[in-house]
Every structure is written in C-alpha cells, then in structure tokens.
C-alpha cells in the first residue's frame, strides 16, 4: 500500500501545484506579463474611474494594462496615465493615435481605448505621450444640448435683425445704383447712335473717307479700325443691354425675391446663418465685395464710355476722318488731279509751308543720264525736314515735282520721278507714315523771274492745322 | 455574574494562549530534525489526497450553483458575459478558500481530534513516549504541516472544479466554448485576487491542524473525552477559521488596497 499511497500523495501535490501554476499563467497571460511590451502615457482631465490594472485595448484588441496613474500636482494639470502595451501592437500605435476612457458595456469595467493611428504618422516612441480625448459623459451631453438650444434661441433674434438690416442695405444699394445705371444706359445709347451714324456714312461711301478705303493699306488699317470700333460698339450695346436687363430685374424686384428666399433658408440655418451674415457684413466680407464689384463695374463702364468718347474725339481729329466731321470736301491726294491741286482744293482751310529745292541741289546725274539723290541733296532735305519738324504730327506732306524739260509726257514722268525719289527718302529717313506723305507731279511751271525757264526740282509742302 | 464572565474570558484567553503556544511549538519543532517524512507523507495522504474527491465534488457543485445564481442576477442587466468572470473571482477570492477550509475542518479536524484523543485516552501516546519517540513531533507536527501543505492545494482544486462546474451549467444554456469561458473567467482576475487568497489557506490549515491536534493531544475522560475532542475540533477550528478569515481578508485589503478595492 505505501507505494499507492505515495502515488496518490504525489499526484495530489503535483496536480495541485500544476493547477495553481495554470491559474498564475492565465492571469499573467491576460495581463500580458509574459510578452514584450513598451510603455506609453496619456493625459486626462477626468479619469471616470479608470484604475491601475485596467485593460488597454488597441483597435479593440486586448493590448496591455494601465500600470500607473500620476495624480496632477496642480488643479490645471491632468492625470497622467502610464500604460503598458504589447510590442506586437506597436506598429499600429502611432503618434496621432487617440486614447479614450471607455466602459465595457453598460456596467462593465473602465478600459483605455487607443485608436489605430494614420499610416503617414510615425509609430509612437516608447515613453511618449499620445493625444487623448476626454471621456464621454451622458450628463455632459444633455447639458451641452440644453446650452446649444438656448444659444440658438438667442441667436435667432440676432439673425432676424441681421436679415432685415441686410435687406435694407440691399434696397439702399439698388436705389443708389439706379441713377448711375440709367445715366450710363442713356449715354451708351447716345454713343451707339453716333457710331451707327458714322458707320452708315462710311458704308454708304460718302465723302472721301469711303473712297479712301480703296487704298489697300489704308483700307486694311481702316477696316481694322472699323472692326475694333464695331467691337467696341457691340460691347457698348451688350453692356447697355446688360444694364437694361439688370435695371429691369431690379425694377421687377426679382433680386429682392431671391433675397427673401435666402432669408427663408437663413432662418433654417440659425447659428450658421448668424456667422455667415456677420461674415457678410464684416469689413472685407462678401457684402462689401458685392457692393465693391458693382461700383467697380459702374466705374469701368464709365471709363469705357469716356475712352469711347475720347476715341470718337480722336477720330474726329484724325487726318482721314476729321474732314468727315468738319467739311465733306476733304479730298484724297491720290484722287486729286494736278489741276485741282493747283486750285487749292486739297486740304483747303489748312495752312501750308513750302520749301523749294532746285534740281542741281538735289540730284547727281548717273552715266545713263538718270537722276539720283546726291549727298548734298540729302543734307538739304534733312535741313528742310528739320525746319518742318514742328508741323509733322498728323500733318500731310506733299512732294511736288517740277520739270520743264522735253515733251509734256517727259515733264510729267520726270517730275513724278523726282517727287517719288524725294518722298521715298523722306519716308525712310524720317520714318514718316506713308499714308501722310504724297507726291504731286506738277510738270512744267514757269519760274517767277519771267526768264521763260521752268522750275526744275521739287517743293516739299506741309499742310497743317491752325494752332488752337 | 461579572465574575463568572470575567472568569470565562480569562479561561478563553488562557485556552487561546495555550493553543497558540502549542501551534508555535509545532512550527518550531517542524524546523528541527529528525523530520518525520514518512509520517508526514501518510498524513498528507489522509488529509490531502483523500479529501481531494470531496473537495472536487463540492467545488463542482458550488460552481454550478453559483453560475446559476449569477446568471439569474446578471441576466437582468444583460451582463451574462460577465458570469465566468464573476464566478472565477468569487471562487478564487473567497468561496474556495473558505468552503475548502470548512470541509477540511469537518473531515480532517474531526479525524485528528478523534485519533489523537483515542491515542491519549488509550495511553498510546504515553507508550510512544516510553519508547523515546517524540510523540509531539511524530503526531502533532506532521498533522499540522500536512494540513498547512494540503489546504492551498485543495483550495486550488476547488477553484478549478468550481470553474468547470460553472462551465457545465453555462454550456447547458449557452453555446459557450470552454476556451472562451476559461479566458473570460480569468479576464478580470489579477494576481492579488489569486495568490494571497490561496496563501491564506496555509493559515487555515495551520488552524485546523493545531486546534484539532491540541484538543486530541490533551483529551481526557475516556471515550466521552474522545468524542468531545472530536466535536470540539470541528467547532473550534471552523469558528477560528471564519474569524481568522475576517482578519486575513482585512490584511490583504490593507496591503493591496487599490487592486482589491
């Protein structure tokens, strides 16, 4: 019997000790005492009954326990909770993981919940403090709801007051703008009518201007000018239509209806609306920017009108167009006959300055008898132009060619040739607008000394306006 | 009257002092050779191994009953998931140590009191003394030590059989796996719930061994004296065990206030 007794005693002892060890192991395992771990901190103003040994869960998985709670040294400080988390879960605990105190079920233990961090955040270093969120309290929530409702009630009054102020401002704005808008529209109409008249006149080919367009270069620039002009006219018309539309909208009070609709929406939005309206009314806010935009638009429109008026003025003063406005007998040089020129029909009413240059002063004779501008001739022309410099802006220059040699046709050719050579030199040297420089083959003109000889050479004539 | 109460108090204190000294002497003697290993083994068999079935059955039953009780209360709060944890905690902290202690005091205390009382009355102890055998060491020390060793082991048996009993009761109602049940049972437990509660049963064993041995060792008055010693062993050791439990629990809470609280 002793052996069976010994066996029973041995079994009793070993099984007992083993069971005790199993108990120890189970507790240790639950407490994560046998796995590698790291420590972290989280700070809370309110602990909600969290205790030492409370579970720590990372993403819902049991991850460790609270090992120490440091009491705050000052009222404004927080409780510092030290926790131990198994190393296996370290990769998901990031610097932006948030610790919160939670309850297991309704009556369960308090535990520390740690959210998994964002992938781009770094893993929380051991011993660091991770951000925390204060525990949720149902009583706090109710209080918060009550406070919010009271605040909303208070804000409603402010909101309605703000809305009526805003509506008043909008009305005042519309009233103040109406006068300007009407002025602009009437001006626009007037300008458009003028433009229409001009365009019609030109299209009808009335006066020299219409004919002027036959010249290719002139026609190109004129047609470009017209297209720009028409664009401007179109824009003006569009602007005037838009303003008519805006005005009619204002008059129909559609905008006010919209504001009323917005007002209704604002009522539903309460607190948000309050902020929005405060923002709207604030300096630099939407309200101001709306008013600012409208004023700017009106100013721009005014500016556009004034520049259009300026352009019209410039057009009136332009070499080609002023005749249209001033007198309709302003002739194109290319279509002026020598006879008409002599009669003074070209640029009638303008002052003229003339410089005579003799053939011998201007030209050198080539071996084949042709005439070329000599260096001395060029210097002479330069001197003449220097004298004419003060008349040059927007003034027409006519180079008259003279020659009394040979037959009439030869006289015409030679006088044309002389005038063209001088014109070419002047245009190139002084960068004159070719449209403003013309030639006139005068042919044989008797010299003033009654010697029976003819003028040989050129006369440079500048036509200019009387000074204002 | 007051004199009589005073005399009773004095007698009770004197008896407690005598038992205390008896126990201390047993502890002191335990550390001195010769160590009666064979006799200790025999006592361990009697006190430990042979009590194990009783403890196992009792623990299993207590587990079932407690599980059913916990379910009826926790169900109201929808906290059935806490049943394993509640059961394990109450078993480990208090029920297993106390119930095992009372059962052992009933079964072993009565046995030791009767056995030693019989030996005293039949002058077997005197015979041993005449053979130059240290009867105290041979009879008392081995029994006290055996009680002190067996008690924590029996308590552990009771805790585990209780948990198993709880699982059986639970599995009838819900399809909870043993693995999950066992995990949940230990989920809220800490070392401080388990280790001090197990170690305090060493004190229970010491009380049972000492009181019963004292009463049996000092029994007088023939068969009647043996009966009295046997009865008194159970009663006194049970009462002392319950009283000592109060003090011990208080001490544990004092030393580990946060964990237990």
Interface residues (C-beta under 8 A of the other chain):
Chain A: X5 X6 X8 X9 X11 X12 X13 X15 X16 X17 X19 X20 X22 X23 X24 X26 X27 X28 X29 X30 X31 X51 X52 X53 X105 X106 X107 X108 X109
Chain B: X41 X42 X44 X45 X48 X49 X50 X52 X77 X78 X79 X81 X82 X92 X149 X150 X152 X153 X154 X156 X157 X159 X160 X182 X183 X185 X186 X187 X188 X189 X190 X191 X193 X194 X195 X198 X258 X259
